[in-house]
Amino acid sequence: MVKRMTALAAVLLVCCLMVATAGEKKRYAFIFKSTGNPFGEKLMEGFKTAIEESGAEAILRAPDLPTAEAQIMIIEELIAQNVDGIGLAANDPDALQPVLRKAMRQEIPIVTADSATNPESRLVHINQADPELIGRVQIQAAYDMAGGKGDIAILSATSQATNQNTWIEWMKKELELPKYKDMKLVKVAYGDDLRDKSTSETEALLKTFPDLKVIIAPTTVGIAAAGKVLTDKNLKGKVFLTGLGLPSEMADYIKNGVCPWMYLWNPIDLGYLAGYALVGASDGIMTGTIGEYINAGKLSAKTVVSAGDGGTEIMLGAPFKFDPENIDQWKDVY
């Protein structure tokens, strides 16, 4: 009788565990490049919204420093927690491959957003906009601001950031066109998406290149730091600024004329799309195959397309121009 009761209790315990497991929420994580980045905070906000709309739990992580090593440690922790999917903005395209392949072998899908890994280390990449268009439009802006001639410099994020590097390559290709014969790219500097370093790099550019006409900063941290430096030094109309920035951080610099205009997309939507892609991947609905359509909630259906690095991606949309006429409409949004 005791044995029968023990066996029955064991069966009931297993059943209870099965029910509890079935009722557990799925957990999806997103890892941004580093802490203290307003763009990253908004991206993760959008990711969290999408994940919660699916009825799952969102885990938001970011290392203190924008290094691959720091992200690897977080990914190892998430693998040990057996999360249902990992999204990330990669600090290096290749260094993360071993740990991400480890996650994928354990059936944890990987989706990148903002900054991609190599194709072997992800299922699909969520791209803000056409990289060629992003790169070329910033050079076109610099041309208009400088009146078609003069020295320009680029203040980027980290030297390993795949998105930044791709945009810069397209900037250089745009500069090869005959119309830019009187413009010269004097340096590509790296502020590592850190406010203090971006500030010091801006100051170094101004000191090293006294004839500098335009600084292009394709990073929200860099452009805000450069805007403050140019404002503090009263360089409005002498050195122009453009690039990719958050309206909330750049409104004052657009209004005071230091940055006549700039570009960006909605980082909240970027994270939101990444969230839906990751849920679709976890549910087996999205495999990252060219031509697939995925449900993206309020963003409607999105299509998987070929990426320039040989993998696949989902495009959010075209870059948006922010200028004195519309900045007040957007500065309180993000």
Secondary structure, DSSP 8 states (H G I E B T S, - for coil): -HHHHHHHHHHHHHHHHHHHHHHS--EEEEE-SSTT-HHHHHHHHHHHHHHHHTT-EEEEE--SS--HHHHHHHHHHHHHTT-SEEEE--S-TTTTHHHHHHHHHTT--EEEESS---GGG-SEEEESS-HHHHHHHHHHHHHHHHTT-EEEEEEES-TT-HHHHHHHHHHHHHHTSGGGTTEEEEEEEE-TT-HHHHHHHHHHHHHH-TTEEEEEE-SHHHHHHHHHHHHHTT-TTTSEEEEB--HHHHHHHHHTTSSS-EEE--HHHHHHHHHHHHHHHHTTS----TT-EEE-GGG-EEEEEE-TTSSEEEE----EEE-TTTHHHHTTT-
